[in-house]
Structure formats: C-alpha cells, structure tokens
Amino acid sequence: IDRGVSSIWVARDVGYRGGRRTGLALTDEVHLRAHADLLGTAPLARSTNGPIMAERTATVIWQVLIAIRQPVFLWNVFPLHPHAAGDPMSNRCHTRNERMACRHIMVGLIHLLSPRHVLAIGRDAQLALEDLGVTADKIRHPSYGGQAEFIAGVSAHYGLDAEDRQETASLFA
C-alpha cells in the first residue's frame, strides 16, 4: 500500500493448478519468487507438498509482468477456487451469487489501493467487474491461443516498444 500500485489485474477466479496451491491470483508455485520480487516482499514459501506445479496462464502472466517491471496487484473477481462438486482438482466458473458474496472484497481493494488502471484479464472478468460496477480495460486472456493478443494488449497499455513486445513474445515461441 505504501509503495502503491499502478494497476490491478483482475481475472475471473482461482484455478486448481495456480492460485489454489499458492493462495495468490494468477500465480503458480514456479513464480512465487517473481511475485515477491515484483512487490518487494520477503520470499514466499510453498504451502503444498510434492512436486512444484506450473500453470500455463501464470507462466504467460509472469513473463509479461517481468517485462513491464511495474508493481501490479493481481486479484480475481471471485478470489476462491470454484470446482465441481466432489472434485477439488477441477475448475468451474463461479456463480453470480458467489461473486456477489465477495463483492465487498473486490470493491474494497480498489478503494484501498487506488490504482490508476484496472485491467480485466479476459471477457469473463470484464463482465463480472461490470456486474460489480467496476470499470476496467479489457485485455485478452492468454489461454486458448490468446497469448499473442494478451502480450499485444498489455504491451499497448504499458507503452512497450516493438522490441520489448518481440522479446516477450519470443519467450513463448
């Protein structure tokens, strides 16, 4: 809070391979160190046993965050892991009732952090934020073939030049 953040990036909800294991939005176990470095905090310890698990969306998100070198707060419209009944290692979209039950957290964070920008990572996040009365710029979610559009959208938003965009995109080639 003291350092401030330029942006809040908001995705839809927590996935089982990333945030469910770390407790951090858009962050898998592979990127715990990068998360601490970006926000200038103490190192973060894993909270799970077994092999470290990577998550595809988190990998793309963190490569871009490392490239833009700005403090960004990551969150989810629904900050918990919605899963199919009886299958905690699955993902499902949260319901509107679930989102509304957590509305005060999202709205409170925006008020507390006072970012210059709120970026919705994907259309689902943008629609959910609109439902909460939050205006956000939409950036394509990097999943399902959206990596290039995500990189281009974030690059345009942060004013990265063509060389920076190419360097970031080459990490996924």
N, C-alpha and C positions, 0 to 999 in steps of 0.2 A: 504494500500500500504506500509506503514512504517513497519508494523508487518510482511508483506509477507504472502504468502500462499504456502503450499506445493503442492497443486493440484487445478485444476479446474475440476469440474464435469459438463459435458455438456449433457443435454438431448435434445430431439427433439424440442418441442415447449411448450408453456404455456397452461395449461388446465383450464377449467372453474371453477373447484372446488378449485383449489390451487392458482397458480400464477395470474390468472385473478382477484382474490379477494385481493391478498396481494401485487402484483407487484414484487414478488420475485420468482425466479426459484425454483422449487421443494419444495416449502414451502407453507403450508396451514396456516389458521388462528390459528390453535391449536399450531403450532410450532414457532410462532413469537418470543416468549421469548427465546426459544432454539437458534434461529438464532442470536439474539442479544448477547446472552451469548457466543456462539461459536466464534464470531468475535470481542467480547469485545466492543460492541457499546452500546449506550443508548437504553433503552427499545423501542420496536417498537409498535406503536398504530395500531389498526384495522382501515381499511379505508372503511368498509362496515357496513351496519345496519342489524339487525336481528340476528338470532342465529349464533354462531360460526360454521363454516363448516369445517369438516375434509376431507382429501383426502387420499385415500389408498396409492398411491405411496409416497406421502410426509411422511406419517407415517413410512413406511419402511426406507426411506432415512434418516429421522431424528433419528431413533433408532440406525442406523449404525453410523451416524455422531457422536452421543453422545458416542458411544462405542470406536471410534478411537481417539477421543479427539485431533484432529488436525485442524488447520484452513484450511478450504476448501472453495473455491469460487464456487458458484453454478450459472449456466447460461444455456441458451437454444440456440441452433443453430439459431432458429428463436425466438427472445425474445418477441414476441407478442402472443396474443391468436387468432389463426385461428379458425373460426367457420363457420357453414353452413349459407348461405345467409338467413337473416331474423330470425335466431335462435341463439342469442348470448350465450345461455346456452347449446351449443353443442360443440363438438370438431371435428376438421378435421385436417389432415396433411397439413402443409404449402406446398406451391408450390416451385419449384426451383427458379422461378423469385422472389418470396417473400424472399427466403433465400439469394439470391444474392444481393437483395436491402439492406440487413442488414449485408452483409459480412464484411464491414469495422468495425462494432462494435465488432464482434467476434475476428477478427484478431487483432484489436487494444487492446482489453482486454488481450489477450495472450501476446502481446508485452509489455504492461504496467505492468502486474503482474509477468511476467517471472516465471511461475510455473515450478517445477521440473517435474510434470506429468500433462497430460491432459487425463482425463478418459471420454470416451464416454459411457453414460448410455443407452445401447441398440444399436441394429444394425442400426436402422434408424439414430440415432445420429452419429454413426461412419461413415456411408456412406455419410451423409451430411457434416461432417467435412472433409472427404477425398475430397469431391467436392470443398471445400474451400481451399484445400491444407494444411490442419492441420492434423498432425499425432497424433493419440490418441490410448491408450489402451482401448479395449472394455470390458465392464462389462455388464453382462446380466441385462436387465431392470427388476425391481421387479414385474411388472404387469403380469397378465395372468399366474399365477402359477410360476413365476420366483423368488420368494423371497429367497428360499434356495440357488439358483445359484448366485443371487446377493450378498447375505451375504458371500458365499464362495469366490466369486471373489474379493470383497473388502477386506475380511479378508486376503486372499493370498497377495494382493497388498500391504497392510499395515503391514503384518507380525504379525497379531493377532494369538495368540496361540489357541489351540483347546478349552480351557476353555472359552476364550473370544468369540469364534465363537458359542459355545454351549449356552452361556449366552445370546448372541444377538438373536440367533435362537429361544430360548425359549420364548422370548417376543411375538412371533407370533403364538405360539402353541395353 
